[in-house]
């Protein structure tokens, strides 16, 4: 639906600014009539959750990384949801 490049040194926008712009753009400009929203846990600030609530949306967070015992993060493998073996 939308994406942004996080480059605060170039555009002066925080991740919360980008999130708010994307969500309000989807609801008001693109007129997407979704009731649920899925976003990465990186965007799960109180400010963003309040925005989602004010827009009467239900949210689900997703994490695409896992923390290893050495403190490093690694990308989770995508699940095959095609139903094929």
Biotite code that builds the C-alpha atoms (Angstrom):
import biotite.structure as struc

atoms = struc.array([
    struc.Atom([0.000, 0.000, 0.000], chain_id="A", res_id=1, res_name="UNK", atom_name="CA", element="C"),
    struc.Atom([2.783, 2.416, 0.918], chain_id="A", res_id=2, res_name="UNK", atom_name="CA", element="C"),
    struc.Atom([6.386, 2.518, 2.032], chain_id="A", res_id=3, res_name="UNK", atom_name="CA", element="C"),
    struc.Atom([8.925, 5.077, 3.119], chain_id="A", res_id=4, res_name="UNK", atom_name="CA", element="C"),
    struc.Atom([12.673, 5.272, 3.264], chain_id="A", res_id=5, res_name="UNK", atom_name="CA", element="C"),
    struc.Atom([13.746, 6.171, 6.789], chain_id="A", res_id=6, res_name="UNK", atom_name="CA", element="C"),
    struc.Atom([16.301, 8.947, 6.297], chain_id="A", res_id=7, res_name="UNK", atom_name="CA", element="C"),
    struc.Atom([15.844, 11.500, 9.096], chain_id="A", res_id=8, res_name="UNK", atom_name="CA", element="C"),
    struc.Atom([19.020, 13.357, 8.143], chain_id="A", res_id=9, res_name="UNK", atom_name="CA", element="C"),
    struc.Atom([17.568, 14.004, 4.688], chain_id="A", res_id=10, res_name="UNK", atom_name="CA", element="C"),
    struc.Atom([13.870, 14.672, 5.335], chain_id="A", res_id=11, res_name="UNK", atom_name="CA", element="C"),
    struc.Atom([13.762, 15.452, 9.069], chain_id="A", res_id=12, res_name="UNK", atom_name="CA", element="C"),
    struc.Atom([10.969, 12.948, 9.657], chain_id="A", res_id=13, res_name="UNK", atom_name="CA", element="C"),
    struc.Atom([10.830, 10.399, 12.444], chain_id="A", res_id=14, res_name="UNK", atom_name="CA", element="C"),
    struc.Atom([9.544, 6.873, 12.004], chain_id="A", res_id=15, res_name="UNK", atom_name="CA", element="C"),
    struc.Atom([6.366, 8.036, 13.761], chain_id="A", res_id=16, res_name="UNK", atom_name="CA", element="C"),
    struc.Atom([5.941, 10.859, 11.236], chain_id="A", res_id=17, res_name="UNK", atom_name="CA", element="C"),
    struc.Atom([6.196, 8.353, 8.395], chain_id="A", res_id=18, res_name="UNK", atom_name="CA", element="C"),
    struc.Atom([3.771, 5.962, 10.073], chain_id="A", res_id=19, res_name="UNK", atom_name="CA", element="C"),
    struc.Atom([1.168, 8.672, 10.680], chain_id="A", res_id=20, res_name="UNK", atom_name="CA", element="C"),
    struc.Atom([1.445, 9.917, 7.096], chain_id="A", res_id=21, res_name="UNK", atom_name="CA", element="C"),
    struc.Atom([1.098, 6.420, 5.636], chain_id="A", res_id=22, res_name="UNK", atom_name="CA", element="C"),
    struc.Atom([-1.902, 5.463, 7.785], chain_id="A", res_id=23, res_name="UNK", atom_name="CA", element="C"),
    struc.Atom([-3.810, 8.727, 7.334], chain_id="A", res_id=24, res_name="UNK", atom_name="CA", element="C"),
    struc.Atom([-3.024, 8.693, 3.604], chain_id="A", res_id=25, res_name="UNK", atom_name="CA", element="C"),
    struc.Atom([-4.422, 5.152, 3.314], chain_id="A", res_id=26, res_name="UNK", atom_name="CA", element="C"),
    struc.Atom([-7.614, 6.038, 5.193], chain_id="A", res_id=27, res_name="UNK", atom_name="CA", element="C"),
    struc.Atom([-8.362, 9.508, 3.827], chain_id="A", res_id=28, res_name="UNK", atom_name="CA", element="C"),
    struc.Atom([-6.601, 9.982, 0.481], chain_id="A", res_id=29, res_name="UNK", atom_name="CA", element="C"),
    struc.Atom([-6.693, 6.433, -0.844], chain_id="A", res_id=30, res_name="UNK", atom_name="CA", element="C"),
    struc.Atom([-10.018, 5.735, 0.907], chain_id="A", res_id=31, res_name="UNK", atom_name="CA", element="C"),
    struc.Atom([-9.007, 2.215, 1.859], chain_id="A", res_id=32, res_name="UNK", atom_name="CA", element="C"),
    struc.Atom([-11.844, 0.768, 3.893], chain_id="A", res_id=33, res_name="UNK", atom_name="CA", element="C"),
    struc.Atom([-9.803, -1.660, 5.973], chain_id="A", res_id=34, res_name="UNK", atom_name="CA", element="C"),
    struc.Atom([-10.691, -2.346, 9.582], chain_id="A", res_id=35, res_name="UNK", atom_name="CA", element="C"),
    struc.Atom([-7.387, -4.017, 10.445], chain_id="A", res_id=36, res_name="UNK", atom_name="CA", element="C"),
    struc.Atom([-3.821, -2.846, 10.070], chain_id="A", res_id=37, res_name="UNK", atom_name="CA", element="C"),
    struc.Atom([-0.592, -4.863, 10.236], chain_id="A", res_id=38, res_name="UNK", atom_name="CA", element="C"),
    struc.Atom([2.695, -3.164, 10.976], chain_id="A", res_id=39, res_name="UNK", atom_name="CA", element="C"),
    struc.Atom([6.143, -3.995, 12.208], chain_id="A", res_id=40, res_name="UNK", atom_name="CA", element="C"),
    struc.Atom([6.744, -3.687, 15.950], chain_id="A", res_id=41, res_name="UNK", atom_name="CA", element="C"),
    struc.Atom([9.290, -0.951, 15.178], chain_id="A", res_id=42, res_name="UNK", atom_name="CA", element="C"),
    struc.Atom([6.299, 1.392, 14.732], chain_id="A", res_id=43, res_name="UNK", atom_name="CA", element="C"),
    struc.Atom([4.551, 0.409, 17.982], chain_id="A", res_id=44, res_name="UNK", atom_name="CA", element="C"),
    struc.Atom([4.906, 3.690, 19.864], chain_id="A", res_id=45, res_name="UNK", atom_name="CA", element="C"),
    struc.Atom([2.129, 4.998, 22.121], chain_id="A", res_id=46, res_name="UNK", atom_name="CA", element="C"),
    struc.Atom([1.619, 7.865, 19.670], chain_id="A", res_id=47, res_name="UNK", atom_name="CA", element="C"),
    struc.Atom([1.056, 5.491, 16.747], chain_id="A", res_id=48, res_name="UNK", atom_name="CA", element="C"),
    struc.Atom([-1.196, 3.133, 18.703], chain_id="A", res_id=49, res_name="UNK", atom_name="CA", element="C"),
    struc.Atom([-3.365, 6.094, 19.736], chain_id="A", res_id=50, res_name="UNK", atom_name="CA", element="C"),
    struc.Atom([-3.636, 7.172, 16.098], chain_id="A", res_id=51, res_name="UNK", atom_name="CA", element="C"),
    struc.Atom([-4.731, 3.688, 15.074], chain_id="A", res_id=52, res_name="UNK", atom_name="CA", element="C"),
    struc.Atom([-7.325, 3.709, 17.875], chain_id="A", res_id=53, res_name="UNK", atom_name="CA", element="C"),
    struc.Atom([-8.640, 7.173, 16.882], chain_id="A", res_id=54, res_name="UNK", atom_name="CA", element="C"),
    struc.Atom([-9.091, 5.905, 13.318], chain_id="A", res_id=55, res_name="UNK", atom_name="CA", element="C"),
    struc.Atom([-11.116, 2.975, 14.721], chain_id="A", res_id=56, res_name="UNK", atom_name="CA", element="C"),
    struc.Atom([-8.729, 0.378, 13.330], chain_id="A", res_id=57, res_name="UNK", atom_name="CA", element="C"),
    struc.Atom([-7.699, -2.929, 14.865], chain_id="A", res_id=58, res_name="UNK", atom_name="CA", element="C"),
    struc.Atom([-3.976, -3.535, 14.760], chain_id="A", res_id=59, res_name="UNK", atom_name="CA", element="C"),
    struc.Atom([-1.597, -6.440, 14.740], chain_id="A", res_id=60, res_name="UNK", atom_name="CA", element="C"),
    struc.Atom([2.125, -6.067, 15.199], chain_id="A", res_id=61, res_name="UNK", atom_name="CA", element="C"),
    struc.Atom([4.663, -8.171, 13.425], chain_id="A", res_id=62, res_name="UNK", atom_name="CA", element="C"),
    struc.Atom([8.329, -8.774, 14.066], chain_id="A", res_id=63, res_name="UNK", atom_name="CA", element="C"),
    struc.Atom([10.578, -9.896, 11.297], chain_id="A", res_id=64, res_name="UNK", atom_name="CA", element="C"),
    struc.Atom([13.660, -10.359, 13.437], chain_id="A", res_id=65, res_name="UNK", atom_name="CA", element="C"),
    struc.Atom([14.623, -12.630, 16.284], chain_id="A", res_id=66, res_name="UNK", atom_name="CA", element="C"),
    struc.Atom([17.153, -11.837, 18.967], chain_id="A", res_id=67, res_name="UNK", atom_name="CA", element="C"),
    struc.Atom([19.834, -14.477, 19.325], chain_id="A", res_id=68, res_name="UNK", atom_name="CA", element="C"),
    struc.Atom([21.587, -15.402, 22.564], chain_id="A", res_id=69, res_name="UNK", atom_name="CA", element="C"),
    struc.Atom([24.603, -13.276, 21.583], chain_id="A", res_id=70, res_name="UNK", atom_name="CA", element="C"),
    struc.Atom([22.388, -10.168, 21.363], chain_id="A", res_id=71, res_name="UNK", atom_name="CA", element="C"),
    struc.Atom([22.480, -10.006, 17.566], chain_id="A", res_id=72, res_name="UNK", atom_name="CA", element="C"),
    struc.Atom([19.343, -9.942, 15.453], chain_id="A", res_id=73, res_name="UNK", atom_name="CA", element="C"),
    struc.Atom([18.708, -12.094, 12.447], chain_id="A", res_id=74, res_name="UNK", atom_name="CA", element="C"),
    struc.Atom([16.006, -11.970, 9.807], chain_id="A", res_id=75, res_name="UNK", atom_name="CA", element="C"),
    struc.Atom([13.239, -14.519, 10.253], chain_id="A", res_id=76, res_name="UNK", atom_name="CA", element="C"),
    struc.Atom([12.676, -16.839, 7.356], chain_id="A", res_id=77, res_name="UNK", atom_name="CA", element="C"),
    struc.Atom([9.476, -16.297, 5.435], chain_id="A", res_id=78, res_name="UNK", atom_name="CA", element="C"),
    struc.Atom([6.813, -18.908, 5.943], chain_id="A", res_id=79, res_name="UNK", atom_name="CA", element="C"),
    struc.Atom([5.540, -20.677, 2.873], chain_id="A", res_id=80, res_name="UNK", atom_name="CA", element="C"),
    struc.Atom([1.794, -20.093, 2.987], chain_id="A", res_id=81, res_name="UNK", atom_name="CA", element="C"),
    struc.Atom([1.079, -21.362, -0.518], chain_id="A", res_id=82, res_name="UNK", atom_name="CA", element="C"),
    struc.Atom([-0.038, -24.788, 0.749], chain_id="A", res_id=83, res_name="UNK", atom_name="CA", element="C"),
    struc.Atom([2.395, -26.537, -1.598], chain_id="A", res_id=84, res_name="UNK", atom_name="CA", element="C"),
    struc.Atom([4.901, -29.124, -0.410], chain_id="A", res_id=85, res_name="UNK", atom_name="CA", element="C"),
])
